[in-house]
């Protein structure tokens, strides 16, 4: 068993060397079955290799969230601007028109709500792979708590979901959660993203951090960054631009889209960065012109 002593202090991430792709454009997933590749190709654009995911799963721990008071009014206008909808099955079933043709990433875990002081405990599976098949999901999302009390249980949920999804060709997104006691630094994200990938997650959702290019290089599967707390639109676009420039394969934004002054145009501006190579300044100018 490897221990954490005796390793070299410095590490070479070979930032100048691109990952080898043998025929499929999504990083590290050349050897998946056809069905899983087909689902991944619905999530990640073949023209850019990237994805814009719209997260609106906040209600499962926060209840009614500003901007999401009426899911049926807030989300449908944004669908055409994004590649993937990230939500709980109840929100999808009740508020999203079934004729929409975008990929769905269904969260299949529950966590303690904001009513509980420590939200890193009390996690479990809220849906199984049969539910994902019934919802026609392209992906299943599992929250994990590396370095906290809930780590063991959340990693078990992740592995069980990966195993079940693989049997049906449905990939799993491992979500790196950051508790109050965990530092949002390079060392933590290097650890957490690598653990999830090595456990078998096909895609990892994490946060942008200092030296993010090292985190992206060391993770053998695609990383999409979380939008995090609401910030001014220019700052959110800057974060997206920096992350994609440093190796992220897309973003999974929620509040920075649906709480923007003009959510639809913000989603479109994010897509300009993620898919069309806009700089953050160009995207913000686009947003200001369109809003």
C-alpha positions, -999 to +999 in steps of 0.1 A: +000+000+000+013+034-009+019+059+019+023+096+019+059+097+029+090+093+007+077+110-024+096+137-042+085+172-032+084+185-067+062+171-095+063+175-132+028+178-148+041+181-183+019+211-190+033+214-225+021+179-235-015+174-246-033+142-236-031+115-262-064+108-279-069+076-299-101+084-318-126+098-293-123+135-284-133+133-248-102+131-226-094+097-212-125+080-224-113+064-257-120+029-244-156+033-232-184+014-250-202+030-279-233+039-259-214+057-232-194+076-259-227+086-276-240+100-243-207+118-237-208+133-272-242+148-264-227+164-233-194+176-249-197+195-282-178+177-310-168+210-324-151+224-293-147+194-270-163+214-242-196+217-224-218+244-209-239+227-181-267+246-164-270+236-127-304+241-111-303+214-084-299+239-056-334+233-042-325+198-030-305+214-001-315+250-001-352+249-009-365+279-029-335+297-043-335+333-056-339+330-094-354+295-091-386+303-073-405+291-104-384+264-122-411+261-149-405+298-158-368+302-151-352+272-168-371+266-202-359+299-217-323+289-210-324+254-225-313+264-261-282+282-247-266+253-229-255+217-236-266+199-205-292+203-178-280+194-143-309+188-119-328+164-096-353+140-112-383+158-096-374+191-111-368+176-145-400+156-145-422+185-133-407+216-150-388+206-181-407+200-214-401+163-224-397+174-260-364+192-253-334+176-269-305+186-246-285+161-225-295+156-189-271+151-160-293+138-131-281+142-096-286+109-078-275+117-043-290+136-014-271+156+012-280+173+045-299+205+039-290+240+049-311+234+081-283+212+093-251+229+104-228+203+088-239+195+052-210+171+047-228+143+066-261+125+058-254+118+022-270+089+003-284+078-030-317+094-040-321+076-073-307+045-089-296+036-125-331+025-133-344+060-125-316+074-147-327+051-176-364+061-171-354+098-172-332+093-203-302+107-185-269+110-202-251+112-169-255+106-132-240+131-107-227+120-073-216+144-046-184+135-027-169+149+005-131+143+004-114+151+037-146+153+057-167+130+079-188+120+049-159+109+027-163+071+031-200+070+025-199+094-004-171+074-021-192+043-017-221+060-034-198+071-062-185+036-068-219+020-067-232+045-092-202+040-115-206+003-115-244+004-121-240+031-148-213+012-166-236-017-171-261+006-190-235+028-207-243+058-185-213+079-174-209+092-138-200+128-129-181+129-096-188+163-078-161+176-055-178+192-025-160+217-003-170+218+033-164+246+058-133+231+072-116+223+038-093+247+021-101+256-015-064+253-025-044+235-052-033+207-029-069+198-020-082+199-055-052+179-068-061+153-043-099+153-046-101+153-084-076+126-088-093+104-062-126+107-081-111+099-114-092+069-101-124+056-085-138+055-120-157+088-124-160+096-161-162+134-156-152+154-125-169+186-114-146+208-093-138+245-085-113+268-101-082+274-080-047+287-082-025+266-104-056+251-119-036+239-150-019+214-127-052+201-114-065+197-150-033+180-162-032+156-133-068+145-137-071+118-164-107+126-173-124+159-181-129+185-154-158+210-156-157+238-131-185+248-108-198+284-110-199+287-073-214+317-055-229+346-074-203+372-085-206+400-110-210+388-146-176+400-157-159+381-129-179+349-137-168+352-174-132+358-163-133+326-142-147+306-171-121+320-195-092+312-172-104+278-164-110+267-200-076+283-210-060+262-183-075+229-192-111+227-180-134+211-205-163+233-197-184+249-169-214+239-148-229+272-138-260+279-118-264+311-098-240+330-121-265+323-149-300+322-135-293+351-110-277+373-137-294+405-148-302+388-181-299+350-176-304+341-212-277+364-225-254+354-197-257+317-207-250+327-243-219+347-233-206+318-213-211+296-244-190+322-264-161+315-240-165+278-237-172+270-274-161+299-296-128+310-280-140+344-268-119+361-242-136+371-210-135+408-222-151+399-255-177+378-239-186+405-214-188+431-242-211+407-260-232+403-229-235+441-224-244+447-260-271+421-260-287+427-226 
